[in-house]
Amino acid sequence: MLEQFVSVVGGEASLWILASGYFGLVLAERLYFVFARPGKYNDADALCSIGLNLMNSVIGLIIGLAFPLALSVWAYENFRIFTTHSLWLSLAIAFLAHELAYYWEHRLGHRVGLFWAFHSIHHSSNEFNHSTAARGFFLDGKLQVVGAITASMLGVSPVVYLAIVVVKSIFGIWNHASYVGDLGWMERIFATPRNHMVHHANQSQYIDKNFSQVLILWDRWFGTFEAYDEPPVVGLVKPVDDNNPLTAQFAGFRQLFERMAVADRWTDKLAYLWKPPEWSHDGVCRSDCPKYRLAVPVSK
């Protein structure tokens, strides 16, 4: 019971920390543009991202925080293999568990049609800045709970895991910085803003690259790394110019349903839900192909 109480309190605190980190970085970046690059900041796009963040926060409080916390506490109290008494070891296990869960869930979000409909909202911004970091759909990223359960079973307190998630999430907000250039040797190890900007780009060589949150080493080891070369052009291949949070929230679903509507058979329509987003039932990548340009062949 004490563990559950501390987890709830820690969950509430994490929301305030993340909110402070997000809005603090957004405000600081906006002020930077006021003085250093006046007229270069897209306020409408930023307000859309912030609106999407606020819309998702209420639902995300239950689905994105309370539910994973409850599962973590349940796994910790009933299924842990051993108890990790060392704080440093707990932090290391929690970090690795979340990093791997984040990488593979993120990669899956790009390779499954339905999950891409969730995740593409994050990529729908045509800008790359701190406000973009929290743009998303409320069901996106929920499979990362596997990392929390794994850490709990390995004896890591849910409170420790939550602390790691908060710190890593703040890093994830920072690596959407538009004002950070080449960081030298750090580019080879960390998911820096330049590395993450590659992930948001719509050029064919950059699509489905650099999924990591903190360590870009996962992309290097699993074959999904692409270095910053040609200046990235951020946004979807089929751009979304809707800055209304109420309608922009469902842009990914609109594109998914448009692709499904082309197929006549229900088996083909349903296949769009689990096939990769660039797949088509007849092997043709049409103008609504969501990820790859028309020059890229698509196999059935």
Summary of the structure (lengths in Angstrom):
residues: 300
radius of gyration: 19.7
end to end distance: 52.5
largest distance: 58.6
contacts: 958
relative contact order: 0.14
helix: 62%
strand: 1%
